[in-house]
Amino acid sequence: MAITRTRVADDTWVFTSSLYAEVNAGLVVSSEGGILIDTLPFPSETRQIIDFAAQVCPAGIRYLVNTISHADHVYGSCLFPQAELIAHESARDLLVRYGRRALEEAREHTAELMRVEIRLPKIIFNEGSVIRLGDKTAHIRHAPGPGPDVCVVHVREEKVLFASDLMMPVPVIASPLADIEKFKQSLHSLHEFNLETIVQGHGDILLRGEVTPSIEESIQYLNDVEELVDRLIKSGAARRELLSHDIEEFGRSRIALGGLVQNFHQANLLFLWEKAQAALKKECQPA
């Protein structure tokens, strides 16, 4: 199945998966080669990126940035053996701890993944890194929240930000690795960039007039779901009442990502509910 290709600046393209949750990857072309930001989940899709890059980037892909350790962003990394692979140190740690085991489990259900291998980044950073290649500058910044491994990539000359899973049609916090306060801080920090475009980890590309409102709406969503769960628990509400609060109540469309956003939203509510209940029980235990 053909991926979707979108040109978001003179030398920058976005590739969107047709097979899994509208995952986005990007290519920045310079006079000295290309910078690839993430890959797509299945080799058949990533090979379409390779074919296109051969046409527009004859100097080849020089760098590949893994913005997160999630399978849907990294499984194509093994198809670029000549590219320098860059990621946050936490992303490398998570790939070492969980990557190969998760791939083995995925292979049991998806034959196309049999030839995929986990490639570990050789260039790792803590706070940030900079790639200067030809006439392009890519600033890579640690942006924890969805997980400790997330980074964003700002292509300065193109005013494009690849935001990874920090920006999605609905923030996803239903993970023991998520940190909601760091999530908000990382979102706030996006205002520091001079942006005309944000490429979300999944879903639609955000254009100039959508950039600032979308960042603020994501922060507001996180505040609102926290307040909802806190209010319901304090009032003694049942769990079924929690799930009656649809995503549209929070100003989000339920049709994005083929309807997956409603599932993500409910998972967020349940995660915060269980976390709050566990904290409440701990408080009630005798010292």
FENTA-V912676 format. One line per field, one symbol per residue. ss: DSSP state (~ for helix, > for strand, _ for the rest). phi: phi as a letter, one per 30 degrees, with the letter a starting at -180 (. if undefined). burial: I if it has 24 or more other ideal C-beta (glycine too) atoms within 12 Angstrom, else O. A space follows every 50 residues. Layout:
# FENTA-V912676
ss=???
phi=???
burial=???
This chain:
# FENTA-V912676
ss=___>>>>>>__>>>>>______>>>>>>>>__>>>>>_____~~~~~~~~ ~~~~~~____>>>>>>____~~~~__~~~____>>>>>~~~~~~~~~~~~ ~~~~~~~___~~~~~_______>>>__>>>>>>__>>>>>>>________ >>>>>~~~_>>>_~~~_____________~~~~~~~~~~~~~____>>>_ _>__>>_~~~~~~~~~~~~~~~~~~~~~~~~~~~____~~~~~___~~~~ _____~~~~~~~~~~~~~~~~~~~~~~~~~~~~~___
phi=.ddccbdcaebbbcccdccbhhdcbbbccbdckccccibcdcedddddde dddddcbddidcbbccdaddedccdddddbddddcbadeddddddddbdd dddeddddcbddddcdbdccdccbbccaabccbhcbbcccbdbdldadcd bcbccedchcccchddcbebecbdadddbdddeddddeddddddbcbccd dbjddccedcddedddddddeddddddddddddddidddddedddddddc icddcdhijddddddddeddddddddddddddddddd
burial=OOIIIOOIIOIIIIIIIOIIIIIIIIIIIIOOIIIIIIIIIIIIIIOIII OIIOOIIOOIIIIIIIIIIIIIIIIIIIIIOOIIIIIIIIIIOIIOOIIO OIIOOIOOOOOOIOOIOIIIIOOIIOOOIOIOIOOIOIIIIIIIIIIIII IIIIIIIIOIIIIIIIIIIIIIIIIOIIIIOIIIOIIOIIOOIOIIIIII IIIIIIOOOOIOOIIOIIIOIIIIIIOIIOOIIOOOOOOOOIOOIOIOOI OIOOOIIOOIIIOIIIIIIOIIIOIIIOOOOOOOOOO
